[in-house]
Amino acid sequence: MDGTDDSAADATVDPAGAPIPDDDDEVSRKQAALFISPFLALGLADVVLLLGWGLDPLWGFMILPPILFISFLGWIAFKYGFVGDRTDDEDEAVVE
């Protein structure tokens, strides 16, 4: 009636005042962890295998940080949609 859009008033708002996204495409933290867990398990199994072969434990701890770092990057990619965002932009560019 007064020309304002009431759809913004219908959005869920957290206590800090920021709108909470209600995208169904967003992957939860648990799902992202489940997607990454096989890769993390393979990396940790590799460390255990190297240590089991009698390699100096220092080498096992030297390869552990990169394994954890790449697993964390993969978790971020699944959780926040780095992978999906890249393909969505390409589809829109082709359509235009």
C-alpha positions as CSV (number, residue, x, y, z in Angstrom):
1,M,0.0,0.0,0.0
2,D,2.8,2.4,0.8
3,G,5.0,1.0,-1.9
4,T,7.4,-0.9,0.4
5,D,8.4,-4.5,-0.1
6,D,7.2,-6.7,2.8
7,S,9.2,-9.8,1.6
8,A,12.3,-8.5,3.6
9,A,10.1,-8.5,6.8
10,D,9.3,-12.2,6.2
11,A,13.0,-13.3,6.2
12,T,14.3,-14.9,9.3
13,V,16.7,-12.7,11.3
14,D,19.2,-13.8,13.9
15,P,19.6,-11.9,17.2
16,A,22.5,-9.8,15.8
17,G,20.1,-8.5,13.1
18,A,21.7,-10.2,10.0
19,P,19.3,-12.2,7.8
20,I,19.7,-16.0,8.0
21,P,20.0,-17.6,4.6
22,D,17.3,-20.2,3.9
23,D,18.9,-21.8,0.8
24,D,18.1,-25.5,0.5
25,D,21.2,-25.9,-1.6
26,E,23.6,-25.2,1.3
27,V,25.5,-28.2,2.7
28,S,25.5,-28.5,6.5
29,R,28.7,-28.8,8.5
30,K,27.9,-32.5,9.2
31,Q,27.4,-33.3,5.5
32,A,30.6,-31.5,4.6
33,A,32.5,-33.5,7.2
34,L,31.0,-36.8,5.9
35,F,32.1,-35.9,2.4
36,I,35.6,-35.1,3.5
37,S,36.1,-38.0,6.0
38,P,37.1,-40.7,3.5
39,F,39.9,-38.4,2.2
40,L,41.0,-37.6,5.8
41,A,40.9,-41.3,6.7
42,L,43.1,-42.1,3.7
43,G,45.7,-39.5,4.7
44,L,45.8,-40.6,8.3
45,A,46.0,-44.2,7.2
46,D,49.0,-43.2,5.1
47,V,50.7,-41.6,8.1
48,V,50.0,-44.8,10.2
49,L,51.3,-47.0,7.4
50,L,54.6,-45.0,7.1
51,L,55.1,-45.1,10.9
52,G,54.3,-48.8,10.8
53,W,57.1,-49.4,8.3
54,G,59.5,-48.0,10.7
55,L,59.9,-44.5,9.2
56,D,61.2,-41.8,11.6
57,P,58.1,-40.4,13.4
58,L,59.3,-36.9,12.4
59,W,58.4,-37.7,8.8
60,G,55.0,-38.8,9.8
61,F,54.4,-35.5,11.6
62,M,55.8,-33.5,8.6
63,I,53.2,-34.9,6.2
64,L,50.3,-34.6,8.7
65,P,49.8,-30.8,8.4
66,P,49.4,-30.8,4.6
67,I,46.9,-33.7,4.9
68,L,44.9,-31.8,7.5
69,F,45.1,-28.5,5.6
70,I,43.9,-30.0,2.3
71,S,41.1,-31.8,4.2
72,F,40.1,-28.4,5.8
73,L,40.1,-26.7,2.4
74,G,37.9,-29.5,1.0
75,W,35.5,-29.1,4.0
76,I,35.3,-25.3,3.3
77,A,34.6,-26.0,-0.4
78,F,31.7,-28.4,0.4
79,K,30.3,-26.3,3.2
80,Y,30.3,-22.9,1.6
81,G,29.8,-24.0,-2.0
82,F,33.1,-22.9,-3.7
83,V,32.5,-25.8,-6.1
84,G,28.8,-25.0,-6.8
85,D,29.4,-21.2,-7.2
86,R,31.9,-21.7,-10.0
87,T,29.6,-23.9,-12.1
88,D,26.6,-21.6,-11.5
89,D,28.5,-18.6,-12.9
90,E,29.5,-20.5,-16.0
91,D,25.9,-21.6,-16.7
92,E,24.7,-18.0,-16.4
93,A,27.4,-16.7,-18.7
94,V,26.5,-19.3,-21.4
95,V,22.8,-18.3,-21.2
96,E,23.5,-14.6,-21.6
